[in-house]
Amino acid sequence: MEPNVEIFLPSRQYARVGWAALAGSLVCVLCGFGAPLAFIPALLCASTAAAIFWLAARPPIRLGEAQFNVGERSIAWREVREVNRSRFNSAGFVSPLILHLKLTNARYKIMVYPGEPERAERLLKVLRKNSHFASFDGVPYREFWMWAEPVEEERPALPPAAVPPVHLFSREDEEEIERLYQKLKAVGRLDSRSTKDSSDTKDKD
């Protein structure tokens, strides 16, 4: 097995829901002996349980650097030409993830991953990231990632941080200068008043 392999396993929730559907089917069967119409929901519950158990039994998906494996089958990244989501996922449903893969030599494969929503999104992202020769729902690789994740150099640069003011004097010196300034202002006002009074006196004389 190649290094740095990421493994995606089916979610255990599917198995639990399958057992719950099977239990509901058995209850409906028991009720059907008294009311034959109960066999209809029993059949529906049994069909649902079979479908969910089938999803829960999907093989693990292993993603490596040069290829990915679906169970025992290996597919090289360079073989992938298209990765298309199903209508189920295009409608907004995340899990189960159903992908239609187009490979080289006109080969097709359906990948089904019944995992947690976060893991399903992670699987889809890694598939798109490593399939350099593929298109995704009709959008080419380069164009898809150009709009999905802008290049680091194209992002606007952050404004430079504000430079803290430089203090030339200590706090005590600034307070002393402020005191002297207030005294000078007061003396200036007194001088102006005294000058005005003296001028008024001369006018009266």
Secondary structure, DSSP 4 states (H G I P E B T S, - for coil): --SS-EEE---HHHHHHHHHHHHHHHHHHHHHTT-GGGHHHHHHHHHHHHHHHHHHTPPPEEE-SSEEEETTEEEEGGGEEEEEE-HHHHTT--SSEEEEEEEGGGEEEEEEE---HHHHHHHHHHHHHH-TT-EETTEEHHHHHHHHS--GGGSPPPPPPPPPPPPSS-HHHHHHHHHHHHHHHHHHHHHHHHHHHHHHHHHH-
